[in-house]
Amino acid sequence: MIDSMGGIVIFVSNQSNAIEFYTNKLGFDLKCEYPFKNTKWVEVAPKNSTTTISLMEPHPDIMTNEEIEKAKNKIGTMTNLWFYTKNIDQTYTELQNKGVYITEPKKQDWGGIMSKIKDQDNNIMILISSNECTPHNK
């Protein structure tokens, strides 16, 4: 059966700018960066995460024209990716002080507390207080 999850792709307009944002602003580690055809394969992740984010520029050497257009249309939209933090108020302040677009933490109808984060391309991610999400017990 499946043992773990590898990652998710976020389309970006410029990999170098994205690497700087995710490593310097969000504090992620650069897990890998290597040449791939005439572009690069780049993965970043929070320090203790085994799941990574691949920062991918739409590129004709790895995508069809139709795939490139679809990928470009995804830049600057909701990524369906969320992060957890043990102290959402502290994380909010730290990210705001680094110039990251982040909404004020707000209690949600479902009971959790969350903020929205935008990266350098306005890709939207969710930050959730990990105190609000408890594992299911068997």
N, C-alpha and C positions, 0 to 999 in steps of 0.2 A: 504494500500500500504506500501511499504518499507519505514521506517523512518530514518534508519541510517545504517552505515556499521561497523561491528565488528572488523575484522582484517584480517591479512594475516599470513601464516606460512612461516618461514624461517628455513630450515633444517641446523643444526649445528652439529659439531663433539663432542662438549662438552658444555653443558648448563652453567656451572659455568664460563667458559672462555667467553662465549657469553654474559652472564649477566654483567660481568665486562666491556667488551668492550662497550656495548650499554649504560650502566649507567655512567661509568667513562669517556669514550672517547667521546661519542656522547651526553652525558648529559641527557639521557632519564630517566624517572621514571620507577621503577619496579612496575607495576600495580598489578600483582599477581604472586605468586609462591606457589604452593601447591602440595602435593603428589597426583599422579595419577597412579593407579595400582602400578607397580614397577619402576616408573620413576617420573617425575615432569611435571606439566603444568606451563609454565612460559610465562608471557606477559609483554612487555615493550612498552613505547610510549613517544613521546615528551610531555613535561609538560602540554600543553594545548590541547592535541589531545584526541579525543574520540575513534579514530581508533587505534588499538594496533597491535603489531607484536608478534606472538607466536614463541618463540625460541624452536624448537623441535629437540631432538635427535632421530634418527630412533631407534625404540625399539620393540622387538618381542612381548611384552605384549599388544601392541596397533596396531601393523601392521603385515601384512602377510610377508613372506620372499620376495615375489615379490615386495611389497610396500617398504620394507626396502632397497632393491637394487636400486629401482628407486629413493628413497629419498637420498641415499648415492651419487648417480650420480648427484644430483642437488646441492650438497655442492660444493661451489667454482665456481658457475656460476651466470649468470644474474638472479636477483630476480624479475624483472619487477616491482620493487617498487621505487617510487621517493618521495623525500622530497622537501619542499619549504623553502626558506629563504629570508628574506627581504634584507639582505646585504650579497651577495654571496662572495665578496672579504674578508670581515671580517670573515665569517664562514670558508672560505678556510684557512685563516691564523691561526685561533683558532684550527681547526682540525689538520692542519699540525704540529702545535706546540705541540699537544698532541700525535704525532706519528701516526696519522691515515693516511692511504694511501688515498690520494685525488688528482685528477688531477687538473691542473690549470683551473680556469673558462674560458670557451671559447664560443664565439658567435657561434650559430648554424645556419645552412642553413634556418631553419624555423623561425629564428629571436630571439629565446631565448638564455639565457646564462646558461650554465650548467657545472657541474663537475661530475666525477665518484668517488664513495667512495667504498672501499673494507673493509669488516669486518675482524675479526680474522681468518675466514675460507676462505677468498677471495671471499665471496659472494658479488656481485656487485649491488650497488644501485645508483640512480641518484639524484643529488642535483640540483635544478632549482631555479633561481632567481624568487621570487614570483612577482617581478615587470613586468615580461614577460608574466604572465598568468593572464588575467583579466576575471572575470565572464561574462557569456553571459547574456545580458539583454533581457527580454521578451517584 
